[in-house]
Amino acid sequence: MKLDKFTDYALRVLVALAVRQDGRWSASAIARTYGLSEHHLAKVASQLTRAGFVISERGRGGGLALARPAAEISIGAVVRALKSDSPVVECLGDIRTCRILPACGLRTPLQEAQEAFYAALDQYSLADVTRSRRALAELLTPPGEPARTAAG
C-alpha cells in the first residue's frame, strides 16, 4: 500500500507536535519547516482536528497541539481515519464496478493484505515513532533557533 501525500503530511504534523517542548506549533510554521504548502498543510491540520488527533486554537498563544498524549495515538488509527475512503483496490470500497468481481479471486487476498497493513501500523503509537525526540527536534528547528524538545 502507498500512503498519499495528505496522509504523509498528517503523520509529519503529528511527529512535529509530539517532539515540540511547548506542545504547540502553528500550521504555517510546520509548513515552512517541512517546505510544504501552507494552504495544503492547513487542510491536513483541519482533518486531523476533525478526526480528534489535534486541537487547534486561534489567536496569540494558539496553534496546533496533540489532543491526547502521543502514546495514545495509534499510527494505524491515524492512517485509517485519513484513508477511510481509499481502499487498496476498488472492490474493497463502496464502488464496485469491476466486470470480473463476481468470479474474481483477488478480493480476499487483497483484503487480507490491506488488513495486515493496518494491523502492522496498529502496533505503533506516535510515542513509539518519536523516540528520537532530540534528533527530530533538531531536524525540525529552523536555522538559528534553539531546538525545543518535548520532555521524555
N, C-alpha and C positions, 0 to 999 in steps of 0.2 A: 504494500500500500504506500501511496505517496501522499504526504501532507501538502495541502495547498498553502500558498503564501499567507493567507489570512490566519490559518491555524498556527503556522510557524511564527508569525509576528505575535500572536497571542501568547504563545509559550515564552517568547523573548520578553514580553512585557512582564509576565509573571516572574520570570527569573530576575529581571531588573528590580522589581519591587521586593522580592524576597531577600536580596542582598543589601538593600538600602537601609542604612542605620536608622534614619528617622521614619522609614516606612512609607513616606510619601514622595511622589515624583509626578511632575506634570506630563501629560501625554506628549506635548510638544518637545519637552526636554528629552524624553525617552526616544522620540523620533529622531531628533538631532543626534543623539548619542549613537544610535544604530545606523544613521544615514538613510532613514526611511521617510516617506511622505507623511507630513503631519496630518493631512486630511485622512489618509488611509489608516494611520495609527489611531486617530480619534474614533473611527468606525470600529476598530478592533477593541478599543477600550470600552466603547459603548456596549458591545456584545458581551464582553467579559463582565461588565456591570450587570446587565440583564440576566446573565447566567448565574450570578451570585458569587463570583470568584473575586471581584474587585468592588471597592466602594469608590465613589467619585464625589469630591466636594469642591464646590466652586469658591472663588474668592481668595483673598490673601490667606496663606497658610493651608490652602486646599490642595487638590491634586488627586492622584490615584493612590490607593493603598490596598493591600490584601484584605479581603473581607473576613478571613479567618487565618489561623496560623498555617504556615507553609506545610507543616506535617499533616494537616487535614485536607490538603488539596491534592487529589489524585490526578496524575497526568492523564490516565485513561478517561476520567470524568471530564476533564477539560477538552480533550480531543473529541470525545463523543458529543459534548454539548455544541461544539463548533462545527462538527462534520455530520450532524444528525441527518442532514438531507443529502448526503453524498456517500452512498454505498459503493463498495469496491466495483460492482457491476450493476447495471440497470435492473436486472431481475430480482435483486435483493431489496430494492426500494419500492416505492408506491407505483411507479410507472413500469409496466411490463409489456412492452410492445415487441419483444424479440420473437421472431417467427418460429424458432425451434424450442421455445420454452416448454411446451407440453411434453417433449420427449428428451430434453437435454439433461445430461448427467453432470454438467458443470456446476449447477446451482449449489448442490450440497457441499462439494469440496471448497468452493469459493466462499460460502457462508462460514464454514469451519475455519478457513484461513482468516477471514475478517474477525471472527470471534477470538481467535488466537492472538491476533494483533492487539486487540483491545485488552485481552487478558494479560498480555505481557506489560502493557502500559499501566494497567491497574496495580501492578506490583510496586510502582514507584510513586512517591509523593514529591511535591515541589521541594520539600526539605531534602529529600534524597538526592535530587539533581542539582542542588545548590550547596553541596557540602564544601566546595572550594570557594567559600564566600569571599575571602580576602582577594584571591586571584580574580574572581569575577568582578568584584567591586573596582579593582584597579583597571580592568579592561573596560569597564563601563564608566570610568571617570574621564570627563573632558580634560585635555591638557591644561596644566596649571592649577587645577583644583585638587584638594586632598581627597583621597578615597574615603567614602563614608560607608563602612561595612556594618551590616546588621550583627547584633550580638549572636554568638553561637558558632 
